[in-house]
Amino acid sequence: MTATILKHEKFGATPPAAATAVAVAPAAPAASDDAPPVRRHVPLVEKYGDEIAGFFRAAIPVFFGLAMFVAIWAMLSAHSTLPGPLKTLHSAIAIFSDPFYRKGPNDQGIGWNILMSLGRVGIGFGMAALIGIPLGFMIGRFRFLARMTSPIISLLRPVSPLAWLPIGLLVFKAANPAAIWVIFISSIWPMIVNTAVGVREVPQDYLNVAKVLNLSEWKVFTRILFPAALPFVLTGIRLSIGVAWLVIVAAEMLTGGVGIGFWVWDEWNNLNVEHIIIAIFVVGIVGLLLEQMLMLIARRFEYR
């Protein structure tokens, strides 16, 4: 090969490519489809940036609102006999350190009072739902029944809840069923009205198709009326639970016994204003939790 190269150099010719010694890098192996993909490290800020920004956009106004509320409360307490935020906080810590104590029939922890009030609300509200929701479906379905019950509902619905308490005491002869009666009669109206409106909002074309298919009344209810009116029903339930929880405090103040309303009245008689403020916050938080729970259920069954 050396002789050949010298020969070509002698005659001024270029050596053939086959004879030229060239260092060629080895070819890279072909990428396999089974090779694992290269994962790029994504910073947390880039990955959850929108969620973090959304959280702060929602939390900052709430924080400033609560701070302003506490500041106004502190200013008012500094110029009056109203207990301040710190004093109320210390009392709340003492109360909730043992919320389920028992020292007698009328001296029990705030936890027992809340549970007793929730029990009364559950019984009265459940009875109102068992009667009000089916009645609302019938009122919305049959126009004759709607015209017949309209003046009665219009007359009784605006009556103050506490106006029903003497009737309950007269009929039941006891404070506990009278309080349940007040919850029942106060929370039944939103369920009746909203359920009836939801049934009336069902498009007439759906009912015409049901007539053509010769569906039974039960099929019409389960396949057409109930799914279409369910959002209205849940709205009525949410409004009713708010009314029921609002009424129980006032009813228990008048009837006595164990309950958050009676606890507020008893603390007023003992001039424990800090405990009254704590009870106000407790009532508000429990009512908010009940409403939020029903709103979650309403979103779960939203068929629109």
Contacts in CASP RR format, 6 or more apart in sequence:
PFRMAT RR
TARGET T0000
AUTHOR 0000-0000-0000
METHOD contacts of the structure
MODEL  1
MTATILKHEKFGATPPAAATAVAVAPAAPAASDDAPPVRRHVPLVEKYGD
EIAGFFRAAIPVFFGLAMFVAIWAMLSAHSTLPGPLKTLHSAIAIFSDPF
YRKGPNDQGIGWNILMSLGRVGIGFGMAALIGIPLGFMIGRFRFLARMTS
PIISLLRPVSPLAWLPIGLLVFKAANPAAIWVIFISSIWPMIVNTAVGVR
EVPQDYLNVAKVLNLSEWKVFTRILFPAALPFVLTGIRLSIGVAWLVIVA
AEMLTGGVGIGFWVWDEWNNLNVEHIIIAIFVVGIVGLLLEQMLMLIARR
FEYR
1 19 0 8 1.000
4 15 0 8 1.000
4 19 0 8 1.000
5 15 0 8 1.000
5 19 0 8 1.000
8 14 0 8 1.000
8 15 0 8 1.000
8 16 0 8 1.000
9 15 0 8 1.000
45 52 0 8 1.000
70 85 0 8 1.000
73 82 0 8 1.000
73 84 0 8 1.000
73 85 0 8 1.000
74 84 0 8 1.000
74 85 0 8 1.000
76 82 0 8 1.000
77 83 0 8 1.000
77 84 0 8 1.000
77 85 0 8 1.000
77 87 0 8 1.000
81 273 0 8 1.000
82 273 0 8 1.000
83 91 0 8 1.000
83 273 0 8 1.000
83 274 0 8 1.000
83 277 0 8 1.000
87 274 0 8 1.000
88 274 0 8 1.000
88 277 0 8 1.000
88 278 0 8 1.000
91 272 0 8 1.000
91 274 0 8 1.000
91 275 0 8 1.000
91 278 0 8 1.000
92 274 0 8 1.000
92 278 0 8 1.000
92 281 0 8 1.000
95 109 0 8 1.000
95 110 0 8 1.000
95 275 0 8 1.000
95 278 0 8 1.000
96 110 0 8 1.000
98 109 0 8 1.000
99 109 0 8 1.000
99 110 0 8 1.000
99 111 0 8 1.000
99 112 0 8 1.000
100 108 0 8 1.000
100 109 0 8 1.000
100 111 0 8 1.000
100 112 0 8 1.000
101 108 0 8 1.000
101 109 0 8 1.000
102 108 0 8 1.000
102 109 0 8 1.000
102 112 0 8 1.000
105 257 0 8 1.000
105 258 0 8 1.000
106 257 0 8 1.000
106 258 0 8 1.000
106 262 0 8 1.000
106 266 0 8 1.000
108 258 0 8 1.000
110 260 0 8 1.000
110 263 0 8 1.000
110 278 0 8 1.000
110 279 0 8 1.000
110 282 0 8 1.000
112 258 0 8 1.000
112 259 0 8 1.000
113 258 0 8 1.000
113 259 0 8 1.000
113 260 0 8 1.000
113 261 0 8 1.000
113 262 0 8 1.000
113 263 0 8 1.000
114 259 0 8 1.000
114 260 0 8 1.000
114 282 0 8 1.000
114 286 0 8 1.000
116 258 0 8 1.000
116 259 0 8 1.000
116 260 0 8 1.000
117 248 0 8 1.000
117 249 0 8 1.000
117 252 0 8 1.000
117 259 0 8 1.000
117 260 0 8 1.000
117 261 0 8 1.000
118 286 0 8 1.000
120 176 0 8 1.000
120 179 0 8 1.000
120 180 0 8 1.000
120 183 0 8 1.000
120 248 0 8 1.000
120 252 0 8 1.000
120 259 0 8 1.000
121 183 0 8 1.000
121 241 0 8 1.000
121 244 0 8 1.000
121 245 0 8 1.000
121 248 0 8 1.000
122 183 0 8 1.000
122 244 0 8 1.000
123 180 0 8 1.000
123 183 0 8 1.000
124 180 0 8 1.000
124 181 0 8 1.000
124 183 0 8 1.000
124 184 0 8 1.000
124 187 0 8 1.000
124 244 0 8 1.000
125 183 0 8 1.000
125 184 0 8 1.000
125 187 0 8 1.000
125 240 0 8 1.000
125 241 0 8 1.000
125 244 0 8 1.000
127 180 0 8 1.000
127 184 0 8 1.000
128 183 0 8 1.000
128 184 0 8 1.000
128 185 0 8 1.000
128 187 0 8 1.000
128 188 0 8 1.000
128 191 0 8 1.000
128 240 0 8 1.000
128 244 0 8 1.000
129 191 0 8 1.000
129 237 0 8 1.000
129 240 0 8 1.000
131 188 0 8 1.000
132 188 0 8 1.000
132 191 0 8 1.000
132 192 0 8 1.000
132 195 0 8 1.000
133 191 0 8 1.000
133 192 0 8 1.000
133 195 0 8 1.000
133 233 0 8 1.000
135 149 0 8 1.000
135 192 0 8 1.000
135 195 0 8 1.000
136 191 0 8 1.000
136 192 0 8 1.000
136 193 0 8 1.000
136 195 0 8 1.000
136 196 0 8 1.000
136 199 0 8 1.000
137 195 0 8 1.000
137 196 0 8 1.000
137 199 0 8 1.000
137 221 0 8 1.000
137 225 0 8 1.000
137 226 0 8 1.000
137 229 0 8 1.000
138 145 0 8 1.000
139 145 0 8 1.000
139 146 0 8 1.000
139 149 0 8 1.000
139 192 0 8 1.000
139 195 0 8 1.000
139 196 0 8 1.000
139 199 0 8 1.000
140 146 0 8 1.000
140 195 0 8 1.000
140 196 0 8 1.000
140 197 0 8 1.000
140 198 0 8 1.000
140 199 0 8 1.000
140 200 0 8 1.000
141 199 0 8 1.000
141 225 0 8 1.000
146 196 0 8 1.000
153 189 0 8 1.000
153 192 0 8 1.000
153 193 0 8 1.000
156 189 0 8 1.000
157 189 0 8 1.000
157 193 0 8 1.000
161 182 0 8 1.000
161 185 0 8 1.000
161 186 0 8 1.000
161 243 0 8 1.000
161 247 0 8 1.000
161 250 0 8 1.000
161 251 0 8 1.000
162 182 0 8 1.000
162 247 0 8 1.000
162 250 0 8 1.000
162 251 0 8 1.000
162 254 0 8 1.000
164 181 0 8 1.000
164 182 0 8 1.000
164 185 0 8 1.000
164 186 0 8 1.000
165 178 0 8 1.000
165 179 0 8 1.000
165 181 0 8 1.000
165 182 0 8 1.000
165 251 0 8 1.000
165 254 0 8 1.000
165 255 0 8 1.000
167 181 0 8 1.000
168 177 0 8 1.000
168 178 0 8 1.000
168 181 0 8 1.000
168 182 0 8 1.000
169 175 0 8 1.000
169 178 0 8 1.000
169 255 0 8 1.000
171 178 0 8 1.000
171 181 0 8 1.000
172 178 0 8 1.000
172 181 0 8 1.000
175 255 0 8 1.000
175 256 0 8 1.000
175 257 0 8 1.000
176 255 0 8 1.000
176 257 0 8 1.000
178 251 0 8 1.000
178 255 0 8 1.000
179 248 0 8 1.000
179 251 0 8 1.000
179 252 0 8 1.000
179 255 0 8 1.000
182 247 0 8 1.000
182 248 0 8 1.000
182 251 0 8 1.000
183 244 0 8 1.000
183 247 0 8 1.000
183 248 0 8 1.000
183 251 0 8 1.000
186 243 0 8 1.000
186 244 0 8 1.000
186 247 0 8 1.000
187 240 0 8 1.000
187 241 0 8 1.000
187 242 0 8 1.000
187 243 0 8 1.000
187 244 0 8 1.000
187 247 0 8 1.000
188 240 0 8 1.000
190 236 0 8 1.000
190 239 0 8 1.000
190 240 0 8 1.000
190 243 0 8 1.000
191 233 0 8 1.000
191 236 0 8 1.000
191 237 0 8 1.000
191 240 0 8 1.000
193 236 0 8 1.000
194 232 0 8 1.000
194 233 0 8 1.000
194 235 0 8 1.000
194 236 0 8 1.000
194 239 0 8 1.000
195 229 0 8 1.000
195 232 0 8 1.000
195 233 0 8 1.000
195 236 0 8 1.000
197 232 0 8 1.000
198 228 0 8 1.000
198 229 0 8 1.000
198 231 0 8 1.000
198 232 0 8 1.000
198 233 0 8 1.000
199 225 0 8 1.000
199 228 0 8 1.000
199 229 0 8 1.000
199 232 0 8 1.000
201 228 0 8 1.000
201 229 0 8 1.000
201 232 0 8 1.000
202 224 0 8 1.000
202 225 0 8 1.000
202 228 0 8 1.000
202 229 0 8 1.000
206 224 0 8 1.000
206 228 0 8 1.000
207 220 0 8 1.000
207 224 0 8 1.000
210 219 0 8 1.000
210 220 0 8 1.000
210 223 0 8 1.000
210 224 0 8 1.000
215 223 0 8 1.000
227 303 0 8 1.000
228 303 0 8 1.000
230 301 0 8 1.000
230 303 0 8 1.000
231 298 0 8 1.000
231 301 0 8 1.000
231 302 0 8 1.000
231 303 0 8 1.000
231 304 0 8 1.000
234 294 0 8 1.000
234 297 0 8 1.000
234 298 0 8 1.000
234 301 0 8 1.000
235 298 0 8 1.000
237 294 0 8 1.000
238 291 0 8 1.000
238 294 0 8 1.000
238 295 0 8 1.000
238 298 0 8 1.000
241 287 0 8 1.000
241 290 0 8 1.000
241 291 0 8 1.000
241 294 0 8 1.000
242 287 0 8 1.000
242 290 0 8 1.000
242 291 0 8 1.000
245 283 0 8 1.000
245 286 0 8 1.000
245 287 0 8 1.000
245 290 0 8 1.000
248 260 0 8 1.000
248 261 0 8 1.000
249 260 0 8 1.000
249 261 0 8 1.000
249 264 0 8 1.000
249 283 0 8 1.000
250 261 0 8 1.000
252 259 0 8 1.000
252 260 0 8 1.000
252 261 0 8 1.000
252 262 0 8 1.000
252 265 0 8 1.000
253 261 0 8 1.000
253 262 0 8 1.000
253 264 0 8 1.000
253 265 0 8 1.000
255 262 0 8 1.000
256 262 0 8 1.000
256 265 0 8 1.000
260 279 0 8 1.000
260 282 0 8 1.000
260 283 0 8 1.000
261 279 0 8 1.000
263 275 0 8 1.000
263 279 0 8 1.000
264 275 0 8 1.000
264 276 0 8 1.000
264 279 0 8 1.000
264 280 0 8 1.000
267 273 0 8 1.000
267 275 0 8 1.000
267 276 0 8 1.000
267 279 0 8 1.000
268 276 0 8 1.000
END
